[in-house]
Amino acid sequence: MIYFPDDNLTVVVLANLNEQAPQRIAGNLARVAHGETVVLSSERKEIAVSPEILRQYVGVYDLGQMAPNYKMMITLENGQLIAQASGGGQTPLSAGSETKFFPKA
């Protein structure tokens, strides 16, 4: 559930899943409700990014209040960024730009 009190908008997605897909769907629906453009996974274009730029993203990220006790580790393996959440599996990342990345399909 996402609530935007200033816009009098609440987005709720119900699902029988124990993963982040419902929250991601709710976020995309909220973007559409706010007039933003949502790029679907099938529409994303991968670009090549130099290893020097990719190295800048390596580290452990704390998501703070958004997800207490949740860390995201980003590593670089064979020219590929890899994301691994606390207690989760590894997810290869693709570059949409030099500053935006998405899970590789």
Stockholm file with secondary structure:
# STOCKHOLM 1.0

chainA/1-105         MIYFPDDNLTVVVLANLNEQAPQRIAGNLARVAHGETVVLSSERKEIAVSPEILRQYVGVYDLGQMAPNYKMMITLENGQLIAQASGGGQTPLSAGSETKFFPKA
#=GR chainA/1-105 SS CEEEGGGTEEECCCCSCSSSHHHHHHHHHHHHHTTCCCCCGGGCCCBCCCHHHHHTTCEEEECGGGSTTCEEEEEEETTEEEEEETTCCEEEEEESSSSCEEECC
#=GC SS_cons         CEEEGGGTEEECCCCSCSSSHHHHHHHHHHHHHTTCCCCCGGGCCCBCCCHHHHHTTCEEEECGGGSTTCEEEEEEETTEEEEEETTCCEEEEEESSSSCEEECC
//
